[in-house]
Amino acid sequence: MTKIIKSYCQKLDKKDPLAHLRKAFYLPKGKINMDGNSLGPLPKSTKKRLLATVQQEWGDGMIASWSNAGWFDSPIRVGNKIASLIGAADGEVIVGDTTSVNIYKALCAAIYMNKGRRIMLAEKRNFPTDIYMMQGISAFADGKLVTKTVEPEAILDNLTEEVAVLLLPHVHYKTAAIKDMKAITQKASEKGVLVVWDLSHSVGSIEVALNECQADFAVGCGYKFLNGGPGAPAFIYVAKRHQSKALSILSGWMGHQDPFAFTDDYTPAPDIARFRCGTPGILGMAALENGIDLFAQTSIKDLRQKALLLSQLFMDLMAQECGEFGFTLASPTEDEKRAGHVAYSHEEGHGIYQAIKKEGVVADFRTPDILRFGITPMYLRFRDIYKVVQLIKKVMETKAWDRPVYKIRAAIT
Ligand SMILES: Cc1ncc(COP(=O)(O)O)c(C=O)c1O
């Protein structure tokens, strides 16, 4: 293979049809953000949007903004924008709460629809909250509902008529491995098992086709690839065909069919609105909507195409420049099996993560030994990838990772 040099990466930047998107973001000097898979950077327009929401809508408009500024409808409006990114239709996605809370709502809705079945199935080593939410439900169900976790390759064999619901990540949070949503959903459906897909690491990063896959439920985060800001509201998808049967366990007043009738008895809204619970946080919603609106300037298909080129360049450069330093690729090598980040395992991963952070590389670390590098094509340049690998090489050559202070596990990685 011919050696990859800096000028080659610069040439790729010149030819990049998405290069203009970068200027939409605030990107501090001296830092390269390879963590957009965890917290997307600040879009410049979000600052303006938040100021307008605070001053004009809240300050001047006051309570009338619930109708005049579209606050009340925002969970559905923003939900529809997300729906267009994940292969869903208008009225199938609603925004609010956290991903963990939406997992709880989706699991309970599936359990309600599949009464009589006692197993909630998940794979081992999935993102912990997914499993913890199941365990929480089990704890309250007095043995009537059990959480079962199995090895990822054993999922299909465990789809029995006792299983009420299967919860899976579409993209694995450590490795970025993509699951075959269509095949798994179909196998589950043959056994009457409802599936909840966690799209946290796929929404805004890869093409998702919920309706084409006949998906039942899905949830996902707003603060990662959607650039919605820290703690942005999450979303839940409920297939239209299930909406009249699926109940939200969090039967708050905003999910009522007529919230402002203020009646004593709960009647759920006839549609996705039943998955609202309480008053939406409008500042978070405004930031999320602004982040999502950036997607109107491009398409997931084009973003994915660039992300794959960036990922390949990163892996090739890591092999070329850092091959001798003990990194093992933890992500799938095949493009169609790997989503929006590239992960390496390394026994000194924690120290390396800390040392490259000092050099301005914003990545993250997942215990026990995984370094994750987010490949976010809206603002990353090919020359950034080159620079990041040079900085990793520097840290490895100088053994900067070996400082005693880097041996102490940071509380947040
Ligand atoms: C796959 C996955 N699911 C769920 C969550 C948790 O989301 P939240 O903190 O919004 O509940 C995360 C957070 O990183 C995640 O990566």
The ligand as a Gaussian input file, in Angstrom:
#p B3LYP/6-31G(d) Opt

LIG

0 1
 C      -26.884000       2.892000      23.764000
 C      -27.283000       3.867000      24.812000
 N      -28.501000       3.741000      25.386000
 C      -28.913000       4.590000      26.361000
 C      -28.089000       5.594000      26.806000
 C      -28.533000       6.438000      27.994000
 O      -29.259000       7.507000      27.677000
 P      -29.822000       8.490000      28.815000
 O      -28.670000       8.872000      29.668000
 O      -30.371000       9.622000      28.011000
 O      -30.869000       7.807000      29.562000
 C      -26.834000       5.779000      26.222000
 C      -25.949000       6.865000      26.679000
 O      -24.838000       7.055000      26.278000
 C      -26.424000       4.878000      25.218000
 O      -25.208000       4.976000      24.661000

